[in-house]
């Protein structure tokens, strides 16, 4: 039993770390998804001054940035999960 334990302990730790890292990445993806939804709702809301809102461009940039980060985190999580195989 001890020989078997020593043989597979490396795989167990590699799997544990990979699962932990992908879990954190997926939690970050959820946080960015909520921020993305809030920004999209703000950008699509009508403004009180006839459609001009100086902050809308900043929010559009934030939406694009959140989307890019979310895609990057998703690809990283998939690659780490594939590395476990």
C-alpha positions in Angstrom: 0.0 0.0 0.0 2.9 2.4 0.8 4.5 1.7 -2.6 1.3 2.4 -4.4 0.8 5.6 -2.4 4.3 6.8 -3.2 3.8 6.1 -6.9 0.6 8.1 -7.2 1.1 11.0 -4.7 2.4 13.2 -7.5 -0.7 12.7 -9.6 -2.9 13.4 -6.6 -1.2 16.7 -5.9 -1.2 17.7 -9.5 -4.9 17.0 -9.8 -5.7 18.9 -6.5 -3.8 22.0 -7.6 -5.3 21.9 -11.1 -8.8 21.6 -9.7 -8.1 24.5 -7.3 -6.8 26.8 -10.0 -9.6 26.0 -12.4 -12.1 26.6 -9.6 -10.6 30.0 -8.9 -10.6 30.9 -12.6 -14.3 29.9 -12.9 -15.2 32.0 -9.8 -13.4 35.0 -11.5 -15.4 34.3 -14.6 -18.6 34.6 -12.7 -17.5 37.9 -11.1 -16.7 39.3 -14.5 -20.0 38.0 -15.9 -22.0 39.9 -13.3 -19.9 43.1 -14.0 -20.4 42.6 -17.7 -24.2 42.3 -17.3 -24.3 45.5 -15.1 -22.3 47.5 -17.6 -24.4 46.3 -20.6 -27.6 47.3 -18.8 -26.1 50.7 -18.1 -24.9 51.2 -21.7 -28.3 50.2 -23.1 -30.3 52.3 -20.7 -31.7 55.6 -22.2 -30.0 58.7 -20.8 -31.7 61.7 -19.5 -29.9 64.2 -21.7 -31.0 63.1 -25.1 -28.8 60.1 -25.7 -25.4 61.6 -24.9 -23.6 60.2 -22.0 -19.8 60.8 -21.6 -19.5 57.7 -19.3 -21.0 55.4 -21.9 -17.8 55.1 -23.9 -15.9 54.2 -20.7 -18.5 51.5 -19.9 -18.3 50.2 -23.5 -14.5 49.9 -23.1 -15.1 48.1 -19.8 -17.6 45.7 -21.4 -15.0 44.9 -24.1 -12.3 44.4 -21.5 -14.5 42.2 -19.3 -15.4 40.1 -22.3 -11.8 39.6 -23.3 -10.8 38.7 -19.7 -13.6 36.2 -19.4 -12.6 34.5 -22.7 -9.0 34.3 -21.6 -10.0 32.8 -18.2 -12.3 30.3 -19.9 -9.6 29.2 -22.3 -7.1 28.9 -19.4 -9.5 26.8 -17.4 -10.2 24.5 -20.3 -6.4 24.1 -21.0 -5.7 23.3 -17.4 -8.6 20.8 -17.3 -7.3 19.2 -20.4 -3.9 18.9 -18.8 -5.4 16.8 -16.1 -6.4 14.2 -18.6 
